[in-house]
Amino acid sequence: MKLYDCAGAPSPRRVHVFLAEKRIAVPRVQVDLRTGEQFTPEFRAINPDCTVPVLDLDDGTKITDPIGICVYFETVQPDPPLFGAGAAEKALIASAQRQAERDGFYAVMEAFRNSTPGLAGRALPGPHDYAQVPALAERGRSRVLHFFDALNARLATREFLAGPRYSAADITAMIAIEFAGWLKPKLTIPESCSHLARWYAAVSARPSAKA
């Protein structure tokens, strides 16, 4: 088993933090996204979508989605249960995870990929080229600010996004906020979002956040 990775990239970081919470070590193979290694014939044979992370299992099965990879390890090692321990909790965490991904992580991606000069012609990840659309960059920034407000309201009544337990939803939201700091100008948690700031300080202080 090995994990095709790119140190520091937001999508692989979601898996890094998840594995650190589980205390699972997996050998990693670094893929240099800056030089376009993901587009080489060798890597396309591993993942035709030209993205990382990719979990390559011993039987040759390849899992090419970060949440899919996390689900695999949750099944292999259920404790601690980062996707929940019962029917209701699993459903609440799945819902919070999807919201954090849709309204946070993908909103930052929309802003970042449509505004970064080095990604001209690469407004979407994957094997195909797409032109940047400045209006989408602005829309993405607006979505991120709404995401901050929504998280702040949610966290006014709970310790973590899906309740009293740290979960995969918290990992996605934390990394979305980190990713927002890559924007130019960067977006950070507004002073008005005190509940979000409290939560972010707590999750960022977990040892897994340094993975």
C-alpha positions in Angstrom: 0.0 0.0 0.0 1.1 3.5 -0.8 -0.3 7.0 -1.0 0.5 9.3 -3.9 0.8 12.6 -2.3 1.8 16.3 -2.7 3.0 17.7 0.6 1.1 20.8 1.6 -1.6 20.6 -1.1 -5.1 21.0 0.4 -6.7 17.8 -0.8 -3.9 15.5 0.4 -3.8 17.3 3.7 -7.4 16.1 4.4 -6.0 12.6 4.3 -2.9 13.4 6.3 -4.9 14.8 9.2 -7.4 11.9 9.1 -4.6 9.4 9.2 -2.8 11.2 12.0 -6.0 11.1 14.0 -6.2 7.4 13.4 -2.4 7.0 14.1 -2.0 5.2 10.8 1.2 5.5 8.8 1.2 4.9 5.1 4.3 5.1 2.8 4.0 8.2 0.6 5.1 8.9 -3.0 5.4 12.6 -3.7 4.0 13.9 -7.0 5.3 17.3 -8.0 2.2 19.3 -9.0 4.2 22.5 -9.7 6.1 20.8 -12.5 3.1 19.0 -13.9 4.1 15.5 -12.9 0.5 14.6 -12.5 0.1 15.0 -16.3 2.8 12.6 -17.3 1.9 9.3 -19.0 3.3 7.4 -15.9 1.0 9.2 -13.5 -2.0 9.1 -15.8 -1.7 5.3 -15.8 -2.2 5.5 -12.0 -5.0 8.1 -12.0 -6.4 9.3 -15.4 -8.0 12.3 -13.5 -4.4 13.6 -12.9 -5.1 14.5 -9.2 -3.8 13.6 -5.8 -4.2 11.9 -3.4 -4.4 8.4 -4.7 -4.3 5.4 -2.4 -2.8 2.4 -4.2 -3.7 -0.8 -2.4 -1.7 -4.0 -2.4 -4.1 -5.7 -4.8 -3.8 -2.9 -7.3 -7.1 -1.2 -6.3 -6.7 2.6 -6.6 -8.8 5.0 -4.6 -8.6 8.5 -6.1 -10.9 10.6 -3.9 -9.8 12.0 -0.5 -13.0 11.2 1.2 -13.1 7.7 -0.4 -9.6 7.2 1.0 -10.8 8.3 4.5 -13.8 5.9 4.3 -11.5 3.1 3.5 -9.4 3.7 6.6 -12.4 4.3 8.7 -13.6 0.8 7.8 -10.2 -0.8 8.4 -9.8 1.0 11.7 -13.1 2.2 13.2 -11.6 3.9 16.2 -11.7 6.8 16.7 -14.9 7.0 14.7 -14.3 10.1 12.5 -17.5 9.4 10.5 -19.6 8.7 13.5 -20.6 5.7 15.8 -24.3 5.3 15.3 -26.9 5.9 12.6 -27.9 9.4 13.6 -24.3 10.6 14.2 -23.1 9.1 10.9 -25.8 10.9 9.1 -25.1 14.2 10.8 -21.4 14.0 10.2 -21.9 13.0 6.5 -24.2 16.1 6.1 -21.7 18.4 7.9 -18.9 17.0 5.8 -20.7 17.6 2.5 -21.6 21.1 3.5 -18.1 22.0 4.5 -16.8 20.6 1.2 -19.5 22.2 -1.0 -19.7 25.6 0.7 -16.2 25.9 2.0 -13.5 23.8 0.3 -15.0 24.1 -3.3 -15.7 27.8 -2.8 -12.1 28.4 -2.0 -11.0 26.3 -5.0 -13.3 28.2 -7.3 -11.8 31.5 -6.1 -8.2 30.2 -6.2 -8.2 28.4 -9.5 -9.9 31.3 -11.3 -7.6 34.0 -10.0 -4.1 32.5 -9.7 -1.8 33.5 -12.6 0.1 30.2 -12.5 -3.2 28.3 -13.1 -4.2 30.2 -16.3 -6.0 27.6 -18.4 -6.4 25.3 -15.4 -9.5 26.7 -13.7 -10.6 23.1 -12.8 -8.5 20.2 -11.6 -8.4 17.1 -13.8 -7.1 16.1 -17.2 -8.8 18.9 -19.2 -8.0 22.5 -19.6 -10.5 25.2 -18.7 -10.1 29.0 -19.0 -10.2 31.1 -15.9 -13.4 33.2 -15.3 -12.7 36.2 -13.1 -16.4 36.5 -12.2 -16.2 33.0 -10.7 -13.2 34.0 -8.6 -15.3 36.8 -7.1 -18.2 34.5 -6.6 -15.9 32.1 -4.8 -14.7 34.8 -2.5 -18.3 35.8 -1.6 -19.2 32.1 -1.0 -16.2 31.8 1.4 -17.4 34.8 3.4 -20.9 33.3 3.7 -19.3 30.0 4.7 -17.5 31.7 7.6 -20.8 33.2 8.8 -22.6 29.9 8.5 -19.9 28.0 10.5 -19.9 30.7 13.1 -23.7 30.4 13.6 -23.4 26.6 13.7 -20.6 26.6 16.3 -22.5 28.9 18.6 -24.3 25.8 20.0 -21.8 23.0 19.7 -18.1 22.2 20.2 -17.5 20.7 16.8 -19.4 20.9 13.5 -21.5 17.8 13.9 -21.8 17.9 17.7 -19.6 17.0 20.7 -17.2 14.8 18.7 -14.4 15.8 16.4 -15.0 14.4 12.9 -14.1 14.3 9.3 -16.3 17.4 8.8 -14.0 19.4 11.1 -11.0 18.3 9.1 -12.6 19.5 5.8 -13.6 22.8 7.3 -10.3 23.4 8.9 -8.4 22.8 5.7 -10.9 24.9 3.7 -10.0 27.8 6.1 -6.3 27.2 5.7 -6.8 27.1 1.9 -8.6 30.5 2.0 -5.3 31.9 3.3 -3.8 31.1 -0.1 -6.0 33.6 -1.9 -4.7 37.0 -2.9 -5.7 39.0 -1.0 -6.1 36.2 1.6 -9.4 35.6 3.4 -9.3 35.0 7.1 -11.8 34.5 9.8 -13.6 37.8 10.5 -13.4 39.3 13.9 -17.2 39.0 14.1 -17.0 35.2 14.0 -15.9 34.5 17.6 -17.4 31.0 17.7 -15.6 30.1 14.5 -12.3 31.5 15.8 -12.7 29.5 19.1 -13.2 26.3 17.1 -10.4 27.0 14.6 -7.9 27.6 17.4 -8.9 24.3 19.0 -8.8 22.1 15.9 -5.6 23.7 14.7 -3.9 22.9 18.1 -4.6 19.2 17.7 -1.4 17.2 17.0 -3.0 15.9 13.8 -3.2 19.4 12.3 0.6 19.4 11.9 0.6 16.1 9.9 
